[in-house]
Amino acid sequence: MTLRLRIAAFVATFALACTPSVGEAAIQDHPERRTPAITPTPQSARPLDDRVTITSTVTLIADEDADRRALDVIERALRDAGARQIVRADRAVDDRLTVHVGSAEALGALGAQGPDELPAEGYVLGIGRDRIVLAGKDDPGTYYAAQTLRQVLPHRDRPGAHVAGLVVRDWPAAPLRGVIEGFYGTPWSHEARLDQLDFYGEHKMNIYVYSPKDDPYLRDKWREPYPAPALARIEELADAAEQRHVDFTYALSPGLSVCYSSEADTRALIDKFRTIWDIGVRTFAVPLDDISYTRWNCPEDQARWGTGGGAAGAAQAHLLNRVNREFIAAHPGAEPLQMVPTEYYNVTATAYKKALAEQLDADVVVEWTGIGVIAPTMTVAQARAARSVFGHEILTWDNYPVNDYVTHRLLLGPFSGREKGLPAELAGITANPMIQPYASKIALFTVADYTWNDRAYDPRTSWLAALRWYAGGDGRTERALRAFADVNYSSRLNVQQAPELAAEFERFWQDGDADALLATLEELRAAPSVLRDRLPEQGFVDDAGPWLGATTAWAEAAGTALRLVESARDGDAAEAWELRGRLPGLLATAQSFVYTGLGGAKVPVVVGEGVLDTFVEDARAEHDRILGVPGGIRATSSIGTYRDNVPARMIDDDDTTFYWSSRAPRAGDHVGVDLRQERPVGTVTLAMGKPTSPNDYVRQGVLEYSSDGTNWQQLTAFSGTPNVTATAPEGTRARYVRARATAGQSNWLVVREFAVATDSASVTGGPPPAAGSTLRAAADGDPDTAYRAGRAPEAGEALTVDLGAPRAVRTVKVLQPGDAVARAVVELRSPDGSWRRAGEIRRPYSQLNTGNSTADAVRLVWRSGTPQIAEVVVR
């Protein structure tokens, strides 16, 4: 059935289909009668007080014109359920299960209505009274009935299985439901595309748009004919799609070089389509996205249409109308032409959209991504606005779960943020998948669920069903997949990263139940190994390989951080320090996994971003609290992060690294540092922009400081400069320092360095520090920085920490990183200037009890080893 007829059928029959029969409504009032899990969720499914038995021989009754693809699915499902032989016949045989295909009359014995009043692709499936009946509104409907039967029947290696009685009355919410392969980056393999078509058929998706950016004959070489092998692969894909009732849509993108007024270019486009028609393709699209419409490709276009958005819209309408009238209309059986406008991401009225609305042939379908290239939400009102402003039927190009803009991440959360009722406003919904085809299936499962039955759709429920399906029903595999998908969950559609793990972390900080959290982290650590060993589809393991490795490493780091907290709270300070010493290496391993992108680029991958790393930081902060030190400063931002250019890069003392925002700053947005406790503040230095994007800086803002994060004092205002320096008045104390935008702007934000000078204990003496180290690091309040001597100490050499003023000293802790421990005598300086021995250090963690001595300095007089001091803590 063509798209025109599908849409008409939906309009004519949807209301009738949505009203259950009296019998159906009555039986649905008994919730204790369970129906099997079917995906996508059917519109109506009711159990019957009956059952059928899978007999060794099954009689199959079907008309000669019954859909052969549906029959193939039915026969495979029966054999998988234990049937040994399937016999075609024209009547039932006693003592045999009978399967009727296409017979509405056979449904009568089950008290079920036929499919006549259903929308296109609807079906009825009945099971009971020694029969199974599949009746479709059309051939796709019968095929979908067969796919439902495949899920309902058990998997057995012998006959005799019982199948509970059931009536399913079902139809899709959206006329078109499927996938557009339209991402940039590493292309899918031919085998992966064939596998995807299998997936679409099984999940009742009916459109696949072939628009890979890697196919040069779609874009750069759009005028040139395909080489024979490449054309043969497209033909194989089209044939495979047809076998699964999937419309293979060929999308040719001439916009980079087309001359709209050129007769030769028009003929080249039509000739290319004709070649694709000859291998069996019946659906065509012309994407004109991601091109300039303010610069013509030939002077003739400007001479004919002028300049501006309206001129571009008129030129595009001219070309598309030629293709529509001279190719689509001239080929009976061709589906409506699809196009992607250059303004595809909003509903703002413009001269460009007005030209398309008024001049583009009415039967051309317009593709649209929502409000934004990646729309966090999509509503009925927005879809209606899109149809109004474009003046055409709308097919959404939904940019989820596509990850070509975040190639370091997998997006394994559900399809969400789409309002119920949206499919009824659209010609259909196509989802742009990830670079990773097999890993995309989790999200695409939920897309299939929503587009088939949006009224019953719940993102979380559908997501859990997707995991269960992908795990093949194996509980252990499902738990492992759930843990892995949870730490790869967030996206523009799903804001919360790792919602389940984050909740576990929150519970731990609230109730201190380390055993429960340790069990969760151990399950996460083991999940990648379970998936490698047990997941039925190896393609997912191959796709997710670097992320699987990173997940194990991050779970090990988080588990170590948890044990660090527990040891510190239990008073085992030496063990806590030893565990903390492991964290840098574990974090380096966790951050070492890379994804190989297009062209061989190595892209570091991330998992559990903002959850796993935050827990490790919070654990270190808790250890800092117990040690009695403030810890290292933290970088903050209210804006979000572009790729892996995280805020921490603006406080790493490296001018070549930077924080990069994920959007332009708005008034009130800010970046800054948290000094972890109130400290004296001196000079503040802010260095923004970078050589390749010098205009990415806060154009108008203020530097300000606060002790509580609520009440702020202005340090200075700035405007029009990427480099800002200001010195706080003498005596200024603060915990927080930030740069806040006071006006919105169009440029994004890059911060190379955000430095705040603070007073800390004065450290003098020696040996001199090695390159990249400082004496100050020995007493800067941050155990993760260290003074590292550049040589062995000379006789009598010492390191002195000046406390600033005499104070009572009860303990001195000396923390040394690593295994190379230096030995030293610890001495305290009395207010009269004399030194007295407090003890000796010879282990990584040394704590000396000094009674309640009064001192104004501590020094370490070296005895052996090359010193490395992470922190001298005086309490």
C-alpha positions in Angstrom: 0.0 0.0 0.0 1.4 3.4 -0.9 2.0 6.2 1.6 -0.9 8.2 0.2 -3.3 5.3 0.8 -1.8 4.6 4.2 -2.4 8.1 5.4 -5.9 8.1 4.0 -6.7 4.8 5.6 -5.5 6.1 8.9 -7.7 9.1 8.8 -10.7 7.1 7.8 -10.4 4.2 10.2 -8.4 5.3 13.2 -11.4 6.4 15.3 -13.3 3.2 14.7 -10.2 1.1 15.4 -9.7 2.8 18.7 -13.0 1.6 20.1 -12.9 -2.0 21.4 -15.9 -4.3 20.8 -18.2 -5.0 23.6 -16.7 -8.5 24.1 -13.2 -7.1 24.1 -14.0 -4.4 26.6 -15.7 -6.9 28.9 -12.8 -9.2 29.0 -10.3 -6.5 29.5 -12.1 -5.6 32.7 -10.5 -8.7 34.3 -6.8 -7.7 34.9 -6.0 -11.0 36.6 -6.0 -12.7 33.2 -2.5 -12.2 31.9 -1.4 -11.7 28.3 2.1 -12.5 27.1 4.7 -9.7 26.6 4.4 -8.6 23.0 6.6 -5.8 21.4 5.8 -3.4 20.1 3.0 -3.1 22.7 -0.3 -4.0 20.9 -3.3 -1.7 20.9 -5.5 -4.4 22.3 -4.7 -7.9 23.7 -7.0 -10.0 25.7 -6.6 -13.5 27.1 -9.2 -16.3 26.4 -10.2 -19.1 28.8 -8.8 -21.6 26.4 -5.5 -22.9 25.0 -4.1 -24.7 22.0 -1.5 -27.4 21.8 1.4 -27.5 19.3 0.8 -30.8 17.6 3.5 -32.7 15.7 1.8 -32.0 12.5 0.1 -28.6 12.0 -2.4 -27.9 9.2 -1.9 -24.5 7.5 -4.8 -23.1 5.6 -4.1 -20.0 3.5 -5.3 -18.5 0.2 -3.0 -18.8 -2.8 -2.4 -15.0 -2.6 -1.5 -15.0 1.1 1.6 -13.1 1.9 4.5 -15.5 1.4 6.7 -13.5 3.7 4.2 -13.9 6.5 3.9 -17.6 5.8 7.6 -18.0 6.1 7.6 -16.4 9.5 4.6 -18.5 10.6 6.2 -21.8 9.6 9.5 -20.9 11.3 7.7 -20.0 14.5 5.7 -23.2 14.5 8.8 -25.3 14.0 10.6 -23.4 16.7 7.6 -24.2 19.0 8.0 -27.9 18.4 6.0 -28.7 15.3 7.7 -31.4 13.2 5.6 -31.0 10.0 3.5 -28.3 8.5 1.0 -29.4 5.9 -0.8 -27.0 3.5 -4.5 -27.9 3.2 -7.9 -26.4 2.5 -9.7 -27.7 5.6 -9.0 -28.6 9.2 -8.0 -32.1 10.3 -9.1 -33.6 13.7 -6.4 -33.9 16.4 -4.2 -31.3 14.7 -3.6 -27.7 15.4 -4.9 -25.6 12.5 -3.5 -22.3 11.5 -5.7 -20.1 9.4 -4.1 -17.2 7.5 -6.3 -14.4 6.1 -9.6 -15.8 7.2 -11.7 -13.3 9.1 -14.5 -15.9 9.3 -12.3 -18.3 11.4 -12.1 -15.6 14.0 -15.8 -15.8 14.7 -15.4 -19.0 16.8 -13.1 -16.9 19.0 -15.6 -14.1 19.4 -13.2 -11.7 17.6 -13.9 -9.2 14.8 -12.0 -9.2 11.5 -9.6 -6.5 10.5 -11.8 -4.7 8.0 -12.2 -1.6 10.1 -8.6 -1.3 11.1 -6.1 1.2 9.6 -3.5 0.1 7.1 -1.1 -2.6 8.4 -3.5 -3.5 11.2 -4.2 -7.2 12.0 -6.0 -9.6 14.3 -4.4 -12.6 15.9 -6.6 -15.2 17.6 -5.5 -18.3 19.5 -8.0 -20.9 20.9 -10.5 -23.7 20.1 -7.7 -25.7 18.4 -6.9 -23.0 16.0 -4.6 -20.0 15.4 -6.0 -17.3 13.1 -4.0 -14.5 11.5 -6.0 -11.9 9.6 -4.3 -8.7 8.3 -5.9 -5.6 6.9 -3.3 -6.0 4.1 -0.1 -8.0 3.4 2.0 -6.0 5.9 -0.7 -6.5 8.5 -0.6 -10.3 8.0 3.2 -10.1 8.2 2.9 -8.2 11.5 0.4 -10.7 12.8 3.0 -13.4 12.1 5.7 -11.4 14.0 3.4 -11.3 17.0 2.7 -15.0 16.7 6.4 -15.6 16.7 6.7 -13.9 20.1 3.7 -15.6 21.6 4.7 -19.2 20.7 7.2 -20.9 23.0 10.6 -22.3 21.9 10.5 -26.1 22.3 12.4 -28.9 20.6 9.4 -31.3 20.6 5.6 -31.0 20.1 3.1 -30.8 23.0 3.6 -27.2 24.2 0.5 -25.4 25.4 -0.3 -21.9 24.3 -2.7 -19.8 26.2 -5.8 -18.5 24.4 -5.5 -14.9 23.2 -7.0 -12.3 20.9 -4.8 -9.4 19.7 -6.4 -6.6 17.7 -3.6 -4.3 16.6 -2.5 -1.5 14.3 0.3 1.1 14.1 0.0 4.7 15.4 2.3 6.1 12.7 2.0 5.4 9.0 5.8 5.4 8.6 8.0 4.0 11.4 11.7 3.4 11.0 15.3 4.5 10.6 17.3 7.0 8.6 20.9 6.1 8.3 22.0 9.8 8.1 24.9 10.2 10.5 28.5 11.4 9.8 31.3 9.1 10.8 32.3 5.5 10.4 29.9 3.8 8.0 27.8 0.7 8.7 29.0 -2.4 6.9 26.8 -4.0 4.4 26.3 -7.0 6.7 25.2 -4.6 9.5 22.6 -3.0 7.2 21.2 -6.4 6.3 21.0 -7.2 10.0 19.2 -3.9 10.6 16.6 -4.8 8.1 15.9 -8.1 9.9 15.5 -6.0 13.1 13.1 -3.6 11.4 10.9 -6.4 10.1 10.7 -8.2 13.5 9.8 -4.9 15.3 7.2 -3.8 12.8 9.2 -0.9 11.4 8.4 -0.2 7.8 10.9 2.4 6.4 14.7 2.5 6.1 16.1 5.7 4.5 19.5 5.0 2.9 21.4 8.3 3.4 24.9 7.4 4.7 27.2 10.3 4.5 30.1 8.0 3.6 28.5 7.0 0.2 30.2 9.5 -2.2 27.6 8.7 -4.9 24.9 10.3 -2.7 26.7 13.6 -2.2 30.1 14.5 -3.7 29.6 12.3 -6.7 25.9 12.4 -6.9 25.9 12.8 -10.7 28.1 9.8 -11.3 26.7 6.3 -11.8 27.4 3.6 -9.2 30.1 1.0 -10.0 28.5 -2.3 -10.5 29.5 -3.8 -7.1 28.1 -0.8 -5.2 24.9 -0.9 -7.1 24.6 -4.6 -6.5 24.8 -4.0 -2.7 22.1 -1.4 -2.9 19.9 -3.9 -4.8 20.5 -6.5 -2.2 19.5 -4.1 0.5 16.3 -3.1 -1.4 15.4 -6.8 -2.0 16.0 -7.6 1.7 13.8 -4.6 2.7 11.0 -5.7 0.4 11.1 -9.2 2.0 10.5 -7.6 5.4 7.8 -5.1 4.3 10.2 -2.2 4.7 10.2 0.7 2.3 13.8 1.1 1.1 14.2 4.9 0.6 17.1 6.1 -1.6 18.1 9.6 -0.5 20.2 11.5 -3.1 21.8 14.8 -1.8 22.9 17.1 -4.6 23.0 20.3 -2.6 26.7 20.7 -2.4 27.1 21.3 -6.1 23.8 21.3 -7.8 22.8 24.1 -10.2 19.0 24.3 -9.7 18.4 26.0 -13.1 20.6 23.5 -15.0 18.7 21.1 -17.3 21.7 18.8 -17.2 21.7 18.6 -13.4 18.0 17.9 -13.4 18.4 15.1 -15.9 21.4 13.8 -14.0 19.3 13.6 -10.8 16.4 11.9 -12.6 18.7 9.5 -14.4 20.3 8.5 -11.1 16.9 7.8 -9.6 15.9 5.8 -12.7 18.9 3.6 -12.3 17.9 3.0 -8.7 14.3 2.3 -9.7 15.5 -0.3 -12.1 16.9 -2.4 -9.2 13.6 -2.3 -7.4 13.6 0.8 -5.2 10.3 2.6 -5.1 10.8 5.4 -2.5 13.1 8.4 -3.1 14.2 11.4 -1.2 16.2 14.6 -1.9 17.9 15.9 1.3 19.0 19.5 1.0 20.3 19.8 4.5 23.7 20.9 5.8 24.4 23.1 2.8 24.6 26.9 2.3 21.6 28.6 0.7 23.2 32.0 0.7 25.8 31.0 -1.8 24.8 29.7 -5.2 26.7 26.9 -7.0 26.3 28.7 -10.4 25.7 32.3 -11.5 22.6 31.2 -13.5 20.7 30.5 -10.3 21.3 34.0 -8.9 20.3 35.5 -12.2 17.1 33.5 -12.2 16.0 33.7 -8.5 18.0 36.4 -6.9 19.4 36.1 -3.4 18.2 35.2 0.1 16.2 32.5 1.7 13.1 33.0 -0.4 15.2 32.6 -3.6 16.7 29.4 -2.3 13.3 28.0 -1.4 12.0 28.8 -4.9 15.0 27.2 -6.6 14.7 24.1 -4.5 11.0 23.8 -5.2 11.7 24.1 -8.9 14.1 21.2 -8.9 12.0 19.0 -6.7 8.9 19.7 -8.7 10.7 18.6 -11.9 11.7 15.4 -10.2 8.3 14.9 -8.8 6.4 15.4 -12.1 8.9 13.9 -14.5 10.0 10.9 -12.4 7.7 10.1 -9.5 4.5 10.8 -11.4 5.8 9.0 -14.4 6.4 5.8 -12.5 3.3 4.1 -11.2 3.9 2.5 -7.8 6.4 5.2 -6.7 5.9 6.4 -3.2 5.6 10.2 -2.6 8.9 12.1 -2.9 10.5 13.1 0.3 12.8 16.1 0.9 14.8 17.6 3.7 14.8 21.4 3.7 17.8 23.4 4.5 15.9 24.9 7.4 15.0 21.6 8.9 15.2 22.4 12.7 12.5 24.9 13.7 9.1 26.2 13.0 10.0 29.9 12.6 8.3 31.5 9.6 10.9 32.6 7.1 11.0 33.5 3.4 12.6 30.2 2.7 9.8 28.1 4.3 7.2 30.4 2.7 8.6 29.6 -0.7 8.5 25.9 -0.1 5.0 26.0 1.3 3.7 27.9 -1.7 5.7 26.5 -4.6 6.6 22.9 -3.7 4.2 20.3 -5.1 1.6 19.5 -2.4 2.3 15.7 -2.3 6.0 16.1 -1.5 6.7 15.0 2.1 9.0 17.3 4.2 11.4 15.9 6.7 12.0 17.9 10.0 14.0 17.4 13.1 11.9 19.3 15.6 12.8 22.4 17.5 16.5 22.0 17.2 18.8 19.7 15.4 18.5 17.3 18.3 15.2 18.1 19.9 15.0 17.2 23.6 11.2 17.2 23.3 8.7 17.1 20.5 5.0 18.0 20.9 1.8 17.8 19.1 1.6 21.5 18.9 5.1 21.7 17.4 4.2 19.1 14.7 1.1 21.0 13.8 3.2 24.2 13.6 5.7 22.4 11.3 2.9 21.2 9.0 1.5 24.7 8.9 4.7 26.6 8.3 6.0 24.1 5.6 2.5 23.6 4.1 3.2 19.8 3.7 3.0 16.5 5.4 5.8 16.1 7.9 8.1 13.1 8.3 10.4 13.5 11.3 14.1 12.9 11.0 14.5 12.4 14.8 18.2 12.7 15.7 18.2 10.0 18.4 20.1 7.9 19.2 22.7 9.4 16.8 26.1 10.0 18.4 28.2 11.5 15.6 28.4 14.8 17.6 29.5 12.8 20.7 31.6 10.0 19.2 33.1 9.3 22.6 29.8 8.1 24.0 27.2 5.4 23.5 23.6 6.5 23.9 21.7 3.5 25.2 18.8 5.2 26.9 15.2 5.1 25.7 13.4 7.3 23.1 11.8 9.9 25.3 10.4 13.4 25.3 7.9 12.7 22.6 4.3 13.6 23.4 1.5 11.1 23.2 -0.6 11.9 20.1 2.4 13.0 18.1 2.4 10.1 15.5 -1.2 11.0 14.5 0.1 14.5 13.4 2.9 13.1 11.2 3.4 11.1 8.0 5.8 9.1 10.1 8.9 9.1 12.4 12.4 8.0 11.4 15.2 7.8 13.9 18.8 8.6 13.1 20.9 5.8 14.8 24.4 5.7 16.2 27.6 5.0 14.3 27.4 1.6 16.1 24.6 -0.4 14.4 24.2 -3.2 16.9 24.4 -1.0 20.0 21.7 1.2 18.4 19.2 -1.5 18.7 18.4 -0.8 22.4 17.2 2.7 21.6 15.6 1.7 18.3 13.6 -1.0 20.1 12.0 1.8 22.1 11.5 3.9 18.9 9.6 1.0 17.4 7.5 0.7 20.6 6.6 4.4 20.6 5.8 4.7 16.9 3.5 1.6 16.9 1.6 2.5 20.1 2.4 5.9 21.6 -0.6 5.9 23.8 0.7 2.9 25.8 4.3 3.9 25.6 6.4 4.4 28.7 10.1 5.0 28.0 11.4 3.2 31.1 9.1 0.2 30.6 10.0 -0.1 27.0 13.8 0.3 27.8 13.6 -2.6 30.3 11.8 -4.7 27.7 14.5 -3.9 25.1 17.2 -5.1 27.5 15.2 -8.3 28.2 14.8 -8.9 24.5 18.5 -8.2 23.7 19.6 -10.5 26.5 17.6 -13.3 24.9 15.6 -13.9 28.1 18.7 -14.8 30.2 18.4 -13.1 33.6 22.2 -12.8 34.3 22.8 -11.3 30.8 19.9 -9.0 31.3 21.2 -7.7 34.6 24.7 -7.2 33.1 23.2 -5.3 30.1 21.1 -3.2 32.3 24.1 -2.2 34.4 26.1 -1.3 31.3 23.3 0.5 29.6 22.7 2.5 32.8 26.2 4.0 32.7 25.6 4.9 29.0 22.1 6.3 29.5 22.1 10.0 29.1 21.6 12.1 26.0 19.8 15.3 25.0 16.6 13.3 25.5 17.5 11.7 28.8 19.3 14.2 31.0 20.1 11.9 33.9 23.2 9.9 33.4 23.3 6.4 35.1 20.0 7.0 37.0 20.2 3.6 38.8 23.8 3.8 39.8 23.5 7.5 40.8 20.6 6.5 43.1 22.8 3.8 44.7 25.6 6.4 45.3 23.1 8.8 46.8 21.8 6.1 49.1 25.3 5.3 50.3 26.0 8.9 51.2 22.7 9.0 53.1 22.8 5.7 54.9 26.4 4.5 54.7 25.5 1.0 53.5 28.8 0.1 51.9 27.9 -3.6 51.4 25.0 -2.8 49.1 27.0 -0.3 47.0 30.0 -2.7 46.9 27.7 -5.4 45.5 26.4 -3.0 42.8 29.9 -1.9 41.8 31.0 -5.5 41.6 28.1 -6.4 39.3 29.0 -3.4 37.2 32.7 -4.5 37.1 31.7 -8.0 36.0 29.0 -6.9 33.5 31.3 -6.5 30.5 32.7 -10.0 31.0 29.2 -11.4 31.2 28.2 -9.6 28.0 31.2 -10.8 26.1 30.5 -14.4 27.2 26.8 -14.6 27.1 25.1 -11.9 25.0 23.6 -13.6 21.9 24.7 -10.9 19.5 28.5 -10.5 19.1 28.0 -7.4 17.0 27.0 -5.5 20.2 30.1 -6.6 21.9 32.2 -5.5 19.0 30.5 -2.1 18.8 30.8 -1.5 22.5 34.3 -2.9 23.0 36.1 0.2 24.3 33.1 1.2 26.5 33.0 -2.3 28.0 36.7 -2.0 28.9 36.2 1.4 30.3 33.2 0.3 32.4 35.2 -2.5 34.1 38.0 0.0 34.8 35.7 2.7 36.2 33.9 0.2 38.4 37.2 -0.9 39.8 38.1 2.7 40.5 34.8 3.4 42.1 35.1 0.2 44.2 38.5 1.3 45.4 37.1 4.8 46.2 34.4 3.1 48.3 36.8 1.1 50.2 38.9 4.2 50.8 35.9 5.9 52.4 35.2 2.9 54.6 38.8 2.5 55.7 39.1 6.2 56.6 35.8 6.1 58.5 36.9 3.0 60.4 40.1 4.7 61.5 42.4 2.6 59.3 44.3 5.6 58.1 47.3 3.7 56.6 45.0 1.5 54.5 42.9 4.4 53.4 46.1 6.2 52.2 47.3 3.1 50.4 43.9 2.8 48.7 44.0 6.4 47.7 47.4 5.9 46.2 45.9 3.3 43.8 43.3 5.8 42.4 45.5 7.8 40.0 46.6 4.6 38.2 43.0 3.2 38.1 41.7 6.5 36.8 44.4 6.6 34.1 43.4 3.1 33.0 39.7 4.0 33.0 40.4 7.1 30.8 42.7 5.2 28.5 40.2 3.4 26.3 39.7 4.9 22.8 37.2 4.6 20.0 38.7 4.5 16.5 36.8 7.0 14.4 36.6 7.7 10.7 40.1 8.2 9.3 41.7 6.3 12.2 41.2 9.1 14.7 41.5 7.9 18.3 38.7 9.3 20.4 38.8 8.6 24.2 35.5 7.0 25.3 33.6 7.9 28.5 31.0 6.0 30.6 29.0 7.1 33.6 30.1 10.7 32.9 29.3 12.9 35.9 28.4 9.9 38.1 31.3 7.5 38.3 33.9 10.2 38.2 31.9 12.4 40.6 31.7 9.5 43.1 35.5 9.1 43.0 35.9 12.8 43.6 33.4 12.8 46.4 35.2 9.8 48.0 38.4 11.7 47.9 36.7 14.7 49.4 35.4 12.6 52.2 38.9 11.4 52.8 40.1 15.0 52.8 37.5 15.8 55.4 38.7 13.0 57.7 42.3 13.9 57.1 41.5 17.5 58.0 42.6 19.1 54.6 40.5 21.1 52.2 41.5 19.1 49.1 42.1 20.3 45.6 40.0 23.0 44.0 37.2 22.1 41.6 36.2 23.7 38.3 32.5 24.4 37.8 30.3 25.4 34.9 26.5 26.0 34.5 26.6 25.6 30.8 27.5 22.0 29.9 30.5 20.5 28.1 31.3 20.0 24.5 32.8 16.5 24.0 35.6 15.8 26.5 36.6 19.4 27.1 35.6 19.2 30.7 35.8 22.1 33.2 38.8 20.5 35.0 40.9 21.5 32.0 40.7 25.1 32.9 42.5 24.6 36.2 45.3 22.1 35.1 48.0 24.8 34.7 48.2 23.9 31.0 47.4 26.7 28.6 47.0 24.3 25.7 44.1 22.4 27.2 40.7 24.1 27.7 37.1 23.9 28.9 34.6 24.2 26.0 31.0 24.8 26.5 28.2 22.9 24.8 26.4 26.0 23.8 26.6 29.8 23.8 26.5 31.4 27.3 23.2 33.1 28.3 22.9 35.9 30.8 23.5 34.4 34.2 25.6 31.5 33.0 28.9 31.1 34.8 32.2 29.3 35.1 34.4 29.3 38.1 36.3 27.4 40.8 35.4 26.0 44.2 38.3 26.4 46.6 36.7 23.8 48.9 36.9 26.0 51.9 37.0 29.7 52.6 40.5 31.0 51.9 42.3 34.3 51.5 42.0 35.3 47.8 44.6 37.3 45.8 44.9 37.7 42.0 42.3 36.1 39.7 43.3 35.3 36.1 40.8 34.3 33.4 42.2 33.3 30.0 39.5 32.6 27.4 39.3 31.7 23.7 41.8 29.6 21.7 43.8 30.1 18.4 41.2 28.2 16.3 38.2 29.9 17.8 39.5 33.3 19.2 35.9 34.6 19.6 34.8 31.9 22.0 34.8 34.0 25.2 32.3 35.7 27.5 31.8 39.0 25.7 30.3 40.8 28.7 30.5 39.7 32.3 31.7 40.1 35.8 34.2 38.4 38.1 32.8 37.8 41.5 33.4 35.9 44.7 31.4 34.3 47.6 31.9 32.5 50.8 28.6 30.6 50.7 27.8 30.3 47.0 24.7 32.5 47.5 25.8 36.0 48.4 28.3 37.3 45.8 30.6 40.4 45.7 31.8 41.8 42.4 35.5 41.9 41.9 35.5 43.5 38.4 33.4 43.9 35.3 34.8 43.1 31.9 33.7 43.5 28.3 35.2 42.7 24.8 38.3 40.9 26.0 39.2 37.2 26.3 41.8 37.9 29.1 40.8 39.2 32.4 42.9 39.8 35.5 41.9 41.3 38.8 43.3 41.5 42.3 41.0 41.2 45.3 41.3 43.8 48.1 43.6 42.8 50.9 41.9 40.6 53.4 39.4 39.2 51.0 38.3 35.7 51.8 36.1 33.4 49.7 35.4 29.8 48.8 33.9 30.4 45.4 35.2 32.6 42.5 33.3 32.8 39.2 33.0 34.6 35.9 29.3 35.3 35.2 27.9 36.4 31.8 25.7 39.5 32.1 24.4 39.3 28.5 23.7 36.5 26.1 25.8 35.9 23.0 26.1 33.7 19.9 29.6 32.4 20.4 30.4 29.4 22.6 32.9 29.6 25.5 36.4 28.4 25.8 38.4 28.8 29.0 42.1 27.9 28.8 42.9 28.8 32.4 41.0 30.1 35.5 43.6 30.7 38.2 42.9 32.0 41.7 45.9 32.9 43.9 45.4 31.8 47.5 47.5 32.0 50.6 48.7 28.7 52.0 51.3 27.5 54.3 54.8 28.7 53.3 57.2 25.9 52.4 60.9 26.4 52.2 64.1 24.4 52.2 65.0 21.5 50.0 66.0 19.6 48.1 64.9 21.7 45.1 61.7 20.4 43.5 61.9 18.4 40.2 60.5 19.9 37.0 56.8 20.2 37.2 56.7 20.1 41.0 56.8 22.8 43.7 57.7 23.0 47.3 54.3 24.5 48.0 52.6 21.2 47.0 53.8 19.6 50.2 51.4 21.7 52.2 48.8 23.0 49.8 45.8 21.2 51.3 45.5 18.8 48.4 46.9 15.2 48.9 46.6 14.6 45.2 49.5 17.0 44.5 53.0 16.3 45.7 56.3 17.9 46.1 58.9 15.7 44.4 62.5 16.4 45.0 64.8 16.8 42.0 67.6 15.0 43.8 68.6 13.1 47.0 69.0 15.4 50.0 72.3 16.6 51.2 73.5 16.2 54.8 71.4 18.4 57.1 68.9 19.4 54.4 65.3 19.9 55.5 61.9 20.9 54.4 60.1 23.5 56.5 56.4 24.2 56.7 55.7 27.6 58.3 52.3 27.6 60.0 52.1 31.5 60.0 51.6 31.9 63.7 52.0 29.8 66.9 49.2 27.3 67.5 48.5 24.1 69.5 49.6 21.1 67.6 48.2 17.7 68.6 49.2 15.6 65.5 51.4 15.8 62.5 50.6 13.5 59.6 53.1 13.1 56.7 51.7 11.5 53.6 54.1 10.1 51.0 52.9 8.8 47.6 54.1 5.5 46.1 56.5 2.9 47.4 59.7 5.0 47.4 59.4 6.2 51.0 62.0 8.8 52.4 62.9 8.7 56.0 63.1 11.9 58.0 63.0 13.3 61.6 60.0 15.5 62.3 60.7 18.6 64.4 58.4 21.3 65.8 59.6 24.9 66.2 58.6 26.5 69.5 57.6 30.2 69.7 61.1 30.9 71.1 62.7 29.6 67.9 64.0 26.3 69.3 63.3 23.0 67.6 62.3 19.8 69.3 62.0 16.3 67.9 58.4 15.0 67.5 59.3 11.6 65.9 60.4 10.0 62.7 58.6 9.1 59.5 59.4 5.9 57.6 56.1 4.8 56.0 53.8 6.1 53.3 51.4 7.2 56.0 52.9 8.5 59.3 51.0 10.1 62.1 52.9 11.5 65.1 51.1 12.5 68.3 52.7 15.6 69.8 50.5 16.1 72.8 49.3 19.6 72.8 52.6 21.4 71.8 52.6 25.0 70.7 54.5 25.5 67.4 54.7 27.9 64.5 56.6 25.6 62.1 57.2 21.9 61.2 60.3 20.6 59.5 61.4 17.3 58.0 65.1 16.7 58.4 66.0 14.1 55.8 67.7 10.9 56.7 67.5 8.8 53.5 65.6 8.4 50.2 64.6 11.0 47.7 61.7 12.9 49.2 58.1 12.9 47.8 55.6 14.5 50.0 51.9 14.6 49.2 50.9 16.5 52.2 52.1 17.6 55.7 48.9 17.9 57.8 49.2 19.7 61.1 46.2 19.5 63.5 
